[in-house]
Amino acid sequence: MTDFVAKRVETIGPVRLYLGDCLEIMPKLELADLCVTDPPYLLTSGGCANEVMGGLFAQSKYDNSGKLMEVVPWGEMGGPIYRALKADADCYVMANDKNIWAAHAAFLNAGFGFHNLLTWDKVRATRNRWFMKNLEFTIYLWKGAADKRGINDCGSKQLFLYTENAKRTTGHDTEKPVEVMANYIKQSSQPDDLVLDPFMGSGTAMVACIETGRRGVGIELEPKWFDVACERAHKALELVQ
């Protein structure tokens, strides 16, 4: 494989982390058995909240424009991810309730099939005048022949009950719990399979790969979060060893 498009590459146990643009790096990679990712997307803009919001919606972080970080339009990511996977592979794409429809359309247009809409209860609710939001969503997709694979625990339900308050441990505004990523990875892969996360962030999916005995490849555009992901991967590897 050629790594020249990446600004940095770090191999930490069974995972390889790339610093750079995923759209440039993915075509250079070994084809993956599974994709599990939480892409950056536009948040809700506008509105007229009567109270000042905190957390990732605090005025110091979010200007109500809908853009919290650099984003890749849904229509531009489906095809590259599809081509980065093996002929028969599964794909989990996380999105909020405002984005699942656009994500669904974009990934189906890229060639994926739709298995199911999954949810996880993050316990901590985001304030809203039209029901507080405590759920986040995952589009469960497939490439190739759907009947060749099923999840490893067919007794699992659409809703993943995360039993703790989903606190962020790294400071990343959209960090997901390791347990959520690990659940999808364990359901749709086998030990030593290769799991792709083209929007790695602070490295949660790579930590889940290390903890579940999978190989992983993660790509992150921001050097700050690439460094955090490397640190987390090193710590996770120390724990499993």
C-alpha positions as CSV (number, residue, x, y, z in Angstrom):
1,M,0.0,0.0,0.0
2,T,1.0,3.6,-0.7
3,D,0.8,6.0,2.3
4,F,2.1,9.2,0.6
5,V,-1.3,11.0,0.8
6,A,-1.2,10.8,4.6
7,K,0.6,13.4,6.6
8,R,1.3,10.9,9.4
9,V,0.8,7.1,9.8
10,E,0.9,5.4,13.2
11,T,0.6,1.6,13.7
12,I,-0.4,0.7,17.3
13,G,-1.0,-2.9,17.8
14,P,-3.7,-4.1,15.5
15,V,-4.8,-0.6,14.4
16,R,-3.3,1.8,11.9
17,L,-4.1,5.5,12.2
18,Y,-3.8,8.0,9.3
19,L,-3.7,11.8,9.6
20,G,-5.2,13.3,6.4
21,D,-8.2,13.6,4.1
22,C,-10.2,10.3,4.1
23,L,-11.3,10.9,0.5
24,E,-7.6,10.8,-0.6
25,I,-6.5,8.1,1.7
26,M,-9.3,5.5,1.4
27,P,-8.4,4.5,-2.2
28,K,-4.9,3.5,-1.0
29,L,-6.0,1.2,1.7
30,E,-6.6,-2.6,2.0
31,L,-10.3,-3.3,1.5
32,A,-12.1,-3.5,4.8
33,D,-14.6,-6.1,6.1
34,L,-16.7,-3.5,7.9
35,C,-17.1,0.2,8.3
36,V,-18.3,1.8,11.6
37,T,-18.2,5.6,11.6
38,D,-19.7,8.7,13.0
39,P,-19.3,11.3,10.2
40,P,-19.3,15.0,10.8
41,Y,-22.5,16.6,9.5
42,L,-24.3,20.0,9.7
43,L,-26.3,20.5,12.9
44,T,-29.6,22.4,13.1
45,S,-29.2,26.1,12.5
46,G,-31.5,29.0,13.3
47,G,-34.2,28.8,15.9
48,C,-34.8,31.0,18.9
49,A,-33.9,29.3,22.2
50,N,-35.0,31.2,25.3
51,E,-32.1,29.8,27.3
52,V,-28.3,29.7,26.8
53,M,-27.2,26.2,25.9
54,G,-24.2,24.4,27.3
55,G,-21.9,21.6,26.2
56,L,-21.2,21.4,22.5
57,F,-23.9,24.0,21.8
58,A,-22.3,26.6,24.1
59,Q,-22.0,30.0,22.5
60,S,-18.2,29.8,22.9
61,K,-18.2,26.6,20.6
62,Y,-21.2,26.9,18.4
63,D,-22.4,30.0,16.4
64,N,-25.8,28.5,15.5
65,S,-24.7,28.2,11.8
66,G,-25.1,24.5,11.7
67,K,-21.4,23.9,11.3
68,L,-19.5,22.6,14.4
69,M,-16.5,21.2,12.5
70,E,-15.3,20.5,8.9
71,V,-17.9,18.3,7.1
72,V,-18.0,16.1,4.0
73,P,-21.4,16.3,2.3
74,W,-23.3,13.0,2.5
75,G,-23.3,12.7,-1.3
76,E,-19.5,12.8,-1.4
77,M,-18.8,10.1,1.2
78,G,-21.0,7.2,0.3
79,G,-19.2,6.2,-2.9
80,P,-15.6,6.3,-1.5
81,I,-16.7,4.3,1.6
82,Y,-18.5,1.8,-0.7
83,R,-15.3,1.3,-2.8
84,A,-13.2,1.0,0.4
85,L,-15.0,-2.2,1.5
86,K,-14.8,-5.8,0.3
87,A,-17.3,-7.2,-2.1
88,D,-19.5,-8.4,0.8
89,A,-19.4,-6.1,3.8
90,D,-21.5,-4.3,6.3
91,C,-21.5,-0.6,7.2
92,Y,-22.8,1.4,10.2
93,V,-23.2,5.1,9.8
94,M,-24.2,7.3,12.7
95,A,-26.4,10.4,12.2
96,N,-28.9,12.5,14.2
97,D,-32.6,12.6,13.4
98,K,-32.2,15.6,11.0
99,N,-29.6,13.8,8.9
100,I,-30.6,10.2,8.7
101,W,-32.8,10.8,5.6
102,A,-30.0,12.5,3.6
103,A,-27.5,9.9,4.7
104,H,-29.9,7.1,3.8
105,A,-30.4,8.5,0.3
106,A,-26.7,9.2,-0.3
107,F,-25.5,5.7,0.8
108,L,-28.2,3.9,-1.2
109,N,-27.4,5.9,-4.2
110,A,-23.8,4.8,-3.8
111,G,-24.8,1.2,-4.0
112,F,-25.4,0.1,-0.4
113,G,-28.5,-1.8,0.7
114,F,-30.4,-0.9,3.8
115,H,-30.7,-3.4,6.6
116,N,-32.2,-1.5,9.6
117,L,-32.4,1.8,11.5
118,L,-30.7,1.4,14.9
119,T,-30.8,3.6,17.9
120,W,-28.9,4.0,21.2
121,D,-30.1,5.7,24.3
122,K,-27.4,8.2,25.4
123,V,-29.2,8.8,28.7
124,R,-28.1,12.5,28.7
125,A,-30.8,14.4,26.9
126,T,-30.4,17.5,24.8
127,R,-32.9,20.2,25.7
128,N,-35.6,20.8,23.1
129,R,-39.0,22.4,23.1
130,W,-40.4,19.5,21.1
131,F,-39.4,16.5,23.3
132,M,-35.9,16.3,24.8
133,K,-33.5,14.3,22.6
134,N,-31.9,11.3,24.3
135,L,-31.6,9.0,21.2
136,E,-29.0,8.9,18.5
137,F,-29.3,6.9,15.3
138,T,-27.3,4.5,13.2
139,I,-28.1,3.4,9.6
140,Y,-27.1,-0.2,9.2
141,L,-26.2,-1.0,5.6
142,W,-24.7,-3.7,3.5
143,K,-22.7,-4.1,0.3
144,G,-22.9,-7.2,-1.9
145,A,-25.0,-10.2,-0.9
146,A,-27.1,-9.5,2.1
147,D,-28.0,-13.1,2.7
148,K,-24.3,-14.1,3.3
149,R,-24.2,-12.4,6.6
150,G,-26.3,-11.8,9.7
151,I,-25.4,-10.3,13.0
152,N,-23.5,-12.5,15.4
153,D,-26.2,-12.3,18.1
154,C,-29.6,-12.5,16.4
155,G,-31.3,-11.9,19.7
156,S,-30.2,-8.2,19.7
157,K,-32.7,-5.4,19.4
158,Q,-32.6,-2.2,17.4
159,L,-32.2,-0.1,20.6
160,F,-28.9,-0.4,22.4
161,L,-29.3,0.5,26.0
162,Y,-26.2,2.3,27.1
163,T,-26.3,2.0,30.9
164,E,-24.2,5.0,31.8
165,N,-24.5,8.7,31.1
166,A,-22.6,9.2,27.8
167,K,-20.0,11.6,29.1
168,R,-17.1,12.6,26.8
169,T,-13.7,11.6,28.2
170,T,-11.5,13.4,25.5
171,G,-13.2,16.8,25.0
172,H,-14.2,15.9,21.5
173,D,-17.7,17.4,20.9
174,T,-19.2,14.4,19.3
175,E,-17.3,11.6,21.0
176,K,-19.3,8.3,21.2
177,P,-19.0,5.7,24.0
178,V,-16.6,2.8,23.2
179,E,-19.4,0.4,24.2
180,V,-21.6,1.6,21.3
181,M,-18.9,1.2,18.7
182,A,-17.9,-2.1,20.1
183,N,-21.4,-3.4,19.9
184,Y,-21.6,-2.8,16.2
185,I,-18.1,-4.2,15.6
186,K,-18.8,-7.4,17.5
187,Q,-22.1,-7.9,15.8
188,S,-20.8,-7.6,12.2
189,S,-17.2,-8.9,12.2
190,Q,-15.0,-11.7,13.4
191,P,-11.7,-11.5,15.3
192,D,-8.9,-10.2,13.1
193,D,-11.3,-8.7,10.5
194,L,-10.4,-5.2,9.3
195,V,-12.7,-2.4,10.5
196,L,-12.6,1.0,8.8
197,D,-13.5,4.4,10.4
198,P,-12.8,7.2,7.9
199,F,-13.9,9.9,10.4
200,M,-12.0,8.7,13.4
201,G,-12.3,11.8,15.6
202,S,-10.8,10.9,19.0
203,G,-10.4,7.3,18.1
204,T,-13.3,5.6,19.8
205,A,-13.8,2.9,17.1
206,M,-10.0,2.1,17.1
207,V,-10.2,1.6,20.9
208,A,-13.2,-0.7,20.3
209,C,-11.2,-2.7,17.7
210,I,-8.3,-3.2,20.1
211,E,-10.7,-4.3,22.9
212,T,-12.6,-6.7,20.6
213,G,-9.6,-8.3,18.9
214,R,-10.2,-6.7,15.4
215,R,-7.8,-4.9,13.2
216,G,-8.6,-1.3,12.5
217,V,-7.8,1.6,10.2
218,G,-8.8,5.1,11.2
219,I,-8.5,8.4,9.4
220,E,-8.6,11.8,11.0
221,L,-8.2,15.3,9.4
222,E,-7.5,17.3,12.5
223,P,-3.9,16.8,14.0
224,K,-5.2,17.5,17.6
225,W,-7.7,14.6,17.5
226,F,-5.3,12.4,15.7
227,D,-2.9,12.8,18.6
228,V,-5.7,12.0,21.1
229,A,-6.7,8.9,19.1
230,C,-3.1,7.7,19.1
231,E,-2.8,8.2,22.9
232,R,-6.1,6.4,23.5
233,A,-5.0,3.5,21.3
234,H,-1.7,3.1,23.1
235,K,-3.6,3.0,26.5
236,A,-6.1,0.5,25.2
237,L,-3.3,-1.7,23.9
238,E,-1.6,-1.6,27.3
239,L,-4.8,-2.7,29.0
240,V,-5.5,-5.7,26.7
241,Q,-1.8,-6.8,26.9
